[in-house]
């Protein structure tokens, strides 16, 4: 499973980082970096929560 971010939509709210700080890191510039975009299937629920709770709709499953 893969997760991605649309940097044109990301405004750095940081909700994703609070859900999975080992995967998402909000940079000082106000956008998120995904440290390991390829996630194990066991992470699906957590990644789905990050996608659903992103207020900018910037996270998605490609």
N, C-alpha and C positions, 0 to 999 in steps of 0.2 A: 504494500500500500504506500502511496506517495501523497504528501501534502505540499501545497504551494501557496505563495502569497502574491497578490497583485499589488505591486509597489505603487501603482497609480492610485489605488484606493486606500492603502494603509496610512493611518494618521497617528499611529503609535499609542493607542489607548492602553495597551499592555494587558488586556484581559487574557489573551492567549498565554502570555508569560506567567500569569498567576495560575493558569490551569496546568501548564506543562513547562516549568522553568528549565527543564533539561533539554527542551526542543526549541523553544522560542526565546529570542533575546531582543528586546527593544533597544535600539541604538540611540545615542545622544541626539542624532539627527532626526529622530522621530519615526523611524521605520523599523520593521521587524526583520530579523535574520533567522532563518530556520537552520539550526545547526546540523540536523540529520533529516533531510526530507524523506528518505526511504525509511518507513516505520514498519515494525513487525505487526502482524495482524492482531496481536494481543493489545495493541495501542489504539485500535480503531475507535473504541468508545470515547476515549480521552480526546482524540483528534477530532471526532465528530462534535464533541462539546465545544472545542475551541472554534471550529468553523461556525457552529450555530450561534455562539455568543459574541462573535466579532461584530461590533456595532457598525463597522465600515463595510462589512461583507468582503473583506480582502482575502480571507483564507478560503481555499477550495481544494477539492480532490481532482487532479487533472485526469 
